[in-house]
Amino acid sequence: MPVAEIICTLLTLLMLPAAQCQTVRVHITTSDAIDLARIIARDEGYDVTKTKVYSFDLLTAPSGRPFQQGYTSIGFDISGNPRNLILISDTTGQAIDYNTCKIFDYSNLKPFEERMMRLSKAKRKTPRELAKDVGCSSPKMLSKPFLTPHDNSPK
């Protein structure tokens, strides 16, 4: 075997583990993203079974591209008025509100996040990294769900 061929084979073998460890974006289905946004809204104290009051929409830019690069965006509205713009990381599955810089760190979101990180080979982002990604500077972690439900029923 020629020396050049041996060197190419060795280089390929040495680079293979590095390529396998790179973080990749994972496609989040619309149904998974909306399910996750519903969990967040429920943890925020909203009765999301009231579908005439609460709605969830996948948001994209007019060009069809993601609202925020690297994130799946879900709008949560109450009676047609925006409540949250939830961004879900396409690598870690972590969720942050674009408007308030609140990071949703509820325990019932962890299985989704762990699945996303296993698939993408990514590591959990720090609050500062998430905030920087979406352009805010003062992230606030929310880890305890609201115990008192909000009453946003039409009067």
N, C-alpha and C positions, 0 to 999 in steps of 0.2 A: 504494500500500500504506500503510495507516495506521501512524503512528509506534509505537503500542503493539505491533502485530504485528511490526514490524522489531525492536524491543527484545526481544520474546520469542524471536524467531528467533536473534538474536545471543547471548542468554543461553544458549539451548539449545546452540548451537555451542560456546560457551566452556566449558560444563560437561561436554560430551561427552568430551574427553580426560581429565578428572579421573575421571569414572566408569569409563573404560576402564582406568585405572591402579590402581584399588583392588584390594587383595588379596581373593581369594575362597577359600573352603574347597573342596577337591577331594575327592570321594568316593573313598576307597581301598577297593577291593574286598577281600573277605575273603581271596581267594586271593593277591592281591598282598601283603597285610599278613602273611600266614603265610609266604609265600615270603621276604619281607624278614626276618622273625624267624628263619627257618631259616638264612639267610645269616649273621645275627648269631651264632646258636648255633654254627654251623660255625666262624666266625672266633674264637669263644671256646674252641674246641678240642673241641667235642662232635661225635660221629659221629651226625648226625641221621638216617642211614639206618636206625638201630636204632629202628624205630617202636614196638616193644613197651616201650622204655625212655623215649623222648623223645616228648612230645606238645605240641601248640600249640593254643590255643583263643582265639577272639575273645571278649573280655570286655565286658560292658555292666553298667550298674547294674540293680537289680531293676526299675526303672521302664522299662527298655528304652533309656534315654538312654546316651550315652557314659560310660564310667567317668571320663574326664577330658575336660572340654569342649575341643574343638578338636584332639583326638587320637584316633587309632584304637588300641585297647589289645589286646595279645596276651599271653596267659599262656604261659610256657614252663615245663613241668614235667618232672621226672626221676622216673620210677617213681611218678607221682602226687603228688610233692611239688613245691611251687612253687620254681622257680629264679630266674626273672626275670619282671618285669611290664614288658614293652616297650611304650612309648608312642611312636607315630609321628605327627608333626605333620601335620595335614590341609592345611597350607599349604606347608611346606618339605620334608616327607618325612624330616626329621631324626628320629633315634630316641634315646630316653633311657630308662634303667631307673628306674622310679618308686621302687623301694625303696633303690637304692644311689646314685642321682644320677650314674650313669656314662653318658656320652654316647658312643654308638657312631659313631665317625667313620672307619670303615674305607673304604678306597678303592673296594671293590666295591659300596658303597652309593651312591656318588656319581651314577651314571647315574639311579637312581630319584629321588634328591633333585633333580637338575637338571630332570628331567621334571616333577616336582611344582611346582617354582618357576616353570618356564616356563608351566605351566597356571594356576597361582594368581596369578602376577605378584608373588609374595612374594620378599623377600630373605632370605638365610640368617640364622638367629637366632644370636646369640652364646651361648656356654655359660651365661652369667648369665641371659639371657632364657629359655632352655629350662628352666633350674633354677627360675626364678621361676614359670614357667607351671605346673610340676608340684608346687611347694611345697617344694623343697629348696634348700639354701643353699651347698653345696660341690660344684659339678660337677667331675667328673674326665673328661677326654677320653681315649678309647681309640682309638688310630689304628693300632696294630700288632696283627695277629691273633696268637693263641697258636700257637707252633710245635709244642708237645707236646700231643697229644690227651689229653683227660680219659678215664679209664676208669671209667665208671659202669655197667658190665655187671653184671647180677645174678650173684652168686657161687653 
